[in-house]
Each structure stands twice: as C-alpha cells, then as structure tokens.
Amino acid sequence: MNALDRMADTLAREGLSTSRDAPLAKKTWWRVGGPADLWVEAGDRRGLARVMSLAHEEGVPVFVLGNASNLLVSDKGIRGVVVRLVGELAGAAQVDRTLTLGGGARLVQLLKRAEREGWTGLEMLAGIPGTVGGAVVMNAGTRLGELSDALIDVDLVLADGEHGTATVDDLHMSYRHSELPEGAVVAAARVRLSDEDPAEAFAHVREHLEYRARTQPVDVPTCGSTFRNPEGNTAGRLIESCGLKGTRIGGAQVSEKHANFLVNTGGATATELRDLIDHVRATVAERTGVLLRPEVVLAGEW
C-alpha cells in the first residue's frame, strides 16, 4: 500500500469523503484537466487539519481546489491530494458587525445571502465565481474594490496541520497578491461589514453585474481575466491593440467580447489553453514591450 492508498484508507475510516483518480475537468470553469490522485472533502477544521498532517507525514503534496474559477489544471491532472472545503468550512456567520466566512464559501452565493441579510461591505466581490479562500490568496476584487478593503484576519491550517492566524497587515496584500505562509490553507476569514445603506450598495452591485454581462463572455467556459492589468493600462486593451481578439489554438480562443478572456469553444485541452496564453504573452511583449503577468494559476503536472 503506497502513501496515497494509506491516506485514502485512513481518512475514509475517519469519516471524510475520499476518491482515488477523481476526474477534475467538470469541476473547473474551463472544463479541462486530468484527474486528482486523491480527492478529499473536508467539512471542518479538524478534518482539514487531519488531511494536512497526514500529507505532511507521508510527504504527499496538497492542493486546495476552491471553485476552480481562476485555475488551469494540466491534462495530466494533479499529483497528490486535492482538497475541497465543504460543510462548516463553506459557511458564513455574523457576530455584531463582522462576518466569519469559511474558506470554501462560494462568493456568488455569499453575495446573494448578503443582499437577503442586508450585509454590506462585500460588494467588491460581486460577480467573482470563486471562494473566500481563493479571494484571500489573490486579494480578489473588481471595479468596486478589493477584499483587503474589508478583511480583518484569517484562520489558517498550516502545512503540518497546526493552527495559525494572520491579520490583514501580516498578509501584505496588494493588487491580486497576498503573502500566506507556504502551504497554509485558509480555513476562515473575518471581514468587517460597512455602514452603507443596503439598497444603495446593492444597486451598485446590480450595475456592476449588468456591466460585466455586457462586456465579458459570461456564458461560455472561461476563467475570467487571464492576465493581471499592468500599471497604467489594462491587459485587455493591450491584447486587443495587437489584433489578437479571436485568435485560436485548437478549441482555445481569445474572446471576441473581451480580449483578456480566453474561452473553451468546445473540446479544448489544457495544453491548448496554455499554448494560447504563451502566444498572447509573447505577442504583446514583442509588439508593446509589456510582459503580461498571468492571473490564472497553473496547477498539476505539466
């Protein structure tokens, strides 16, 4: 019995949901990618800590898969353990003027609940199809702001399974960037609610979502913005200025609607999408002198 088999057996006996050689393509927004060696769902901090500590003992890599909305998984899949946070690790609870959000909480559902409950202060996350944990890692944001505007602190499970915490200052957050301890997983995040009138706040959200629907390809498999905006410009504007809208490699295409979005037109592979990313970067660098930095995260064995 190898390390992954031992982990799968131990975790299953302890009540965690596990699956060997689990397909990942249908779990990603680009609808591409190979299998996970071992898929595990952790529903509470204790379960997540157990996964992390076992993996640490066995020398097995761990990858946390949120909503896979900013992720390109290799056609060969992801080696080691792939974990999804569910249950209480995907919930939300209010105490006074703060919210405690599970790392696995999905932002789209969270914003819908925020509107029902009259919670304001999270409008900057509207339309982002990720999770709270991913939003912390990337300091996610929109035209309405960034998560760091509201974040207080995070509850972490460290690479060895121990507990950790970090304040927003500890994370040194900037545009699409934060500094977590290596291998740490965001189990929960605390955010500060604002005093803005809910009706006014969610009017801004609706305006933003309508703008997004008009300007972005929201009805096809895509991972949102492929590249980070360089200072003083936008990636989409640079890509379009190079005549790259509509460029295809296999089933992967630069969107005709928004040049910073790559779409799977049907049957694309992860390799084709990566090749298109590389082609766009090289072309923009050659013609404008700007080397675009990917916002999409590459995962797995390439």
Residue, then its C-alpha position, 0 to 999 in steps of 0.5 A: m500500500n503506497a502513501l496515497d492508498r494509506m491516506a485514502d484508507t485512513l481518512a475514509r475510516e475517519g469519516l471524510s469523503t475520499s476518491r482515488d483518480a477523481p476526474l477534475a475537468k467538470k469541476t473547473w470553469w474551463r472544463v479541462g484537466g486530468p484527474a486528482d490522485l486523491w480527492v478529499e472533502a473536508g467539512d471542518r477544521r479538524g478534518l482539514a487539519r487531519v488531511m494536512s498532517l497526514a500529507h505532511e507525514e507521508g510527504v504527499p503534496v496538497f492542493v486546495l481546489g476552491n471553485a476552480s474559477n481562476l485555475l488551469v489544471s494540466d491534462k495530466g491532472i494533479r499529483g497528490v491530494v486535492v482538497r475541497l472545503v465543504g460543510e462548516l468550512a463553506g459557511a458564513a456567520q455574523v457576530d455584531r458587525t463582522l462576518t466569519l466566512g469559511g474558506g470554501a464559501r462560494l462568493v456568488q452565493l455569499l453575495k446573494r445571502a448578503e443582499r437577503e441579510g442586508w450585509t454590506g461591505l462585500e460588494m467588491l466581490a460581486g460577480i467573482p465565481g470563486t471562494v473566500g479562500g481563493a479571494v484571500v490568496m489573490n486579494a480578489g476584487t473588481r471595479l468596486g474594490e478589493l477584499s483587503d478593503a474589508l478583511i480583518d484576519v484569517d484562520l489558517v491550517l498550516a502545512d503540518g496541520e497546526h493552527g495559525t492566524a494572520t491579520v490583514d497587515d501580516l498578509h501584505m496584500s496588494y493588487r491580486h497578491s497576498e503573502l500566506p505562509e507556504g502551504a497554509v490553507v485558509a480555513a476562515a476569514r473575518v471581514r468587517l461589514s460597512d455602514e452603507d445603506p443596503a439598497e444603495a450598495f446593492a444597486h451598485v452591485r446590480e450595475h456592476l453585474e449588468y456591466r460585466a454581462r455586457t462586456q465579458p463572455v459570461d456564458v461560455p467556459t472561461c476563467g475570467s481575466t487571464f492576465r493581471n492589468p499592468e500599471g497604467n493600462t489594462a491587459g485587455r486593451l493591450i491584447e486587443s491593440c495587437g489584433l489578437k481578439g479571436t485568435r485560436i489554438g485548437g478549441a482555445q480562443v481569445s474572446e471576441k467580447h473581451a480580449n483578456f478572456l480566453v474561452n473553451t469553444g468546445g473540446a479544448t485541452a489544457t495544453e491548448l489553453r496554455d499554448l494560447i496564453d504563451h502566444v498572447r504573452a509573447t505577442v504583446a511583449e514583442r509588439t508593446g514591450v509589456l510582459l503580461r503577468p498571468e492571473v490564472v494559476l497553473a496547477g498539476e503536472w505539466 
